[in-house]
Amino acid sequence: MSKEMSVSSIAELVNMNENSVWIILAHYVEETIAKMDISRLDTIGVDEISVKKGHSYMTLFYDLNQSRVIHIENGKKRSVFKNFREVLSRKIYSENIRYISMDMYPAFKGGADTYLWICILLLKVERKNIFQMLR
């Protein structure tokens, strides 16, 4: 369902709180990611999405070459990059990441500069562009 429907639509359909749907979705994404081969990962996309009104966000990390989500973090602070790097380092060297596409939001730029400093390209893109690339 989540490939075709928004989380809010799923929540309404199954009569659940939207936050609960996000938690379930994150669980299955993390389970899938644990089995995922990311040994050739070198290009990522990063974007935040609003999960409910009131400034509650999740940050999504994408493998842009394979058109797939590779990590989800709560919030949109600089620390999401630290957490991503920690998870990533269990599978590959973070230095393998050479390119990153993301909004130039100050916390993202600071997080990328601090935790993924080897990246050599920063692009400003809008969320719709990343989602179009993933289709």
C-alpha positions as CSV (number, residue, x, y, z in Angstrom):
1,M,0.0,0.0,0.0
2,S,2.7,2.5,1.0
3,K,4.2,2.5,-2.5
4,E,0.9,3.7,-4.0
5,M,-0.7,5.7,-1.1
6,S,0.4,8.4,1.3
7,V,0.8,7.5,4.9
8,S,-2.1,9.7,5.9
9,S,-4.3,7.8,3.4
10,I,-3.2,4.5,4.8
11,A,-3.8,5.6,8.4
12,E,-7.3,6.7,7.4
13,L,-8.1,3.5,5.5
14,V,-7.0,1.2,8.4
15,N,-8.2,3.5,11.1
16,M,-4.8,4.1,12.7
17,N,-2.9,7.1,14.0
18,E,-0.6,8.4,11.3
19,N,2.4,8.2,13.7
20,S,1.7,4.5,14.2
21,V,1.7,3.9,10.4
22,W,5.1,5.7,10.2
23,I,6.5,3.5,13.0
24,I,5.3,0.3,11.2
25,L,6.7,1.6,7.9
26,A,10.1,2.4,9.5
27,H,10.3,-1.0,11.1
28,Y,9.8,-2.8,7.7
29,V,12.1,-0.4,5.9
30,E,14.8,-1.0,8.6
31,E,14.3,-4.8,8.3
32,T,14.6,-4.6,4.5
33,I,17.7,-2.3,4.8
34,A,19.4,-4.8,7.1
35,K,19.3,-7.4,4.3
36,M,20.2,-4.9,1.5
37,D,23.5,-4.9,-0.3
38,I,24.8,-1.3,-0.4
39,S,28.4,-2.2,-1.2
40,R,28.3,0.0,-4.3
41,L,26.5,2.9,-2.7
42,D,28.2,6.2,-3.7
43,T,25.3,8.6,-4.4
44,I,22.6,9.5,-1.9
45,G,19.7,11.8,-1.7
46,V,18.4,13.3,1.5
47,D,15.1,14.8,2.2
48,E,12.8,15.5,5.1
49,I,9.1,14.9,5.1
50,S,6.5,16.3,7.5
51,V,4.7,13.4,9.3
52,K,2.1,15.5,11.0
53,K,1.2,19.1,11.6
54,G,3.3,20.9,14.2
55,H,6.8,20.6,12.8
56,S,7.2,16.8,13.2
57,Y,9.6,15.5,10.6
58,M,11.4,12.4,9.4
59,T,14.5,12.4,7.3
60,L,14.9,9.9,4.5
61,F,18.1,8.8,2.9
62,Y,18.0,7.4,-0.6
63,D,20.3,5.4,-2.8
64,L,19.8,7.4,-6.0
65,N,21.4,4.9,-8.3
66,Q,19.1,2.1,-7.2
67,S,16.0,4.2,-6.5
68,R,15.4,3.0,-3.0
69,V,15.2,4.2,0.6
70,I,18.2,3.1,2.6
71,H,17.7,4.8,6.0
72,I,15.0,6.7,7.9
73,E,15.6,9.0,10.9
74,N,13.2,10.9,13.2
75,G,13.6,14.7,13.0
76,K,15.6,16.9,10.6
77,K,18.5,18.0,12.8
78,R,22.2,17.7,12.1
79,S,22.3,14.6,14.2
80,V,20.4,12.5,11.6
81,F,23.6,12.5,9.6
82,K,25.6,11.2,12.6
83,N,23.1,8.4,13.0
84,F,23.0,7.6,9.3
85,R,26.8,7.4,9.3
86,E,26.8,5.1,12.3
87,V,24.4,2.7,10.6
88,L,26.1,3.0,7.3
89,S,29.5,2.2,8.8
90,R,28.3,-1.3,9.7
91,K,28.0,-2.1,6.0
92,I,30.4,0.2,4.1
93,Y,32.9,2.9,4.6
94,S,31.2,6.3,4.7
95,E,34.0,7.6,2.5
96,N,32.4,5.6,-0.3
97,I,29.7,8.3,-0.4
98,R,31.0,10.7,-3.1
99,Y,27.8,12.5,-4.1
100,I,24.9,13.9,-2.1
101,S,21.7,15.6,-3.3
102,M,19.7,17.5,-0.7
103,D,18.2,20.7,0.3
104,M,20.7,23.3,1.6
105,Y,18.8,23.5,4.9
106,P,21.4,24.6,7.4
107,A,21.1,21.6,9.7
108,F,21.5,19.3,6.6
109,K,24.5,21.2,5.3
110,G,26.1,21.1,8.7
111,G,25.4,17.4,9.2
112,A,26.7,16.5,5.7
113,D,29.8,18.7,6.2
114,T,30.5,17.1,9.6
115,Y,29.6,13.5,9.1
116,L,29.9,12.9,5.3
117,W,32.7,15.3,4.7
118,I,34.1,13.3,1.8
119,C,31.1,14.1,-0.4
120,I,32.3,16.3,-3.3
121,L,29.0,17.5,-4.7
122,L,26.1,19.3,-2.9
123,L,23.0,20.1,-5.0
124,K,19.8,21.8,-4.0
125,V,16.8,19.9,-5.2
126,E,13.2,19.9,-4.3
127,R,11.4,16.8,-2.8
128,K,9.3,16.3,-6.0
129,N,12.5,15.9,-8.0
130,I,13.8,13.1,-5.7
131,F,10.4,11.3,-5.8
132,Q,10.3,11.6,-9.6
133,M,13.7,10.0,-9.8
134,L,12.6,7.1,-7.6
135,R,9.6,6.2,-9.7
